Amino acid sequence: MAWRTSHESRGATTPVGRIVTPEDIWQGVKFCLECDYFNSRTIDVDGGVGF
């Protein structure tokens, strides 16, 4: 499966060593919803690629 190999190798190049999962996205959304002082910001859930 070429797609799987490519997909896995891309994750290996991120600082956290894997690609983003739906649970990672949910943690970002949950943080935004629960924080009273959070507004007008963007959270990048990209495994540290944009760091």
N, C-alpha and C positions, 0 to 999 in steps of 0.2 A: 504494500500500500504506500505509494509515493506520497500521497497527501499526509498520511499519519507521520511518516518519517520527517517530512518538511515541517509539519506542525510541531512535532516534538523538538526538532533541532532549533526552531525559532524560540521556543520557551527556554531552551538551555542557554541562550545568549542574553537573557534578562538577568538583572542583578539577583532576583529571588530564585532563579533557576527553573521557572515554570511559566506557563501562560496564565492569563486571568481566568478565573472560574466564575460561574454564576454566584457562588457564595461570596466571592470577593466583591462583586458588584453590589450585592445586597448589603454587605458591611458598610460600603460607602453611602448608600441610600439611607440605611438605618442611622448612621452618624448624623446625616443632614436632618433627618426627621426628629431626632431626639435632642439635638443641641439647641438650647434656647438662644444662644448668642451667635448663631451661625447664619449668615445671609450674604447674598451676592458674591459667592465664590464658586470656583470650579475645582472639583477634585478629580485628579487624573488617576484612574485605576489601571495602571499599565505595567505593573511589575518593576517599576523603577527605571524604565527606559527613558523617560523624559527628565530624569534627575540630573 
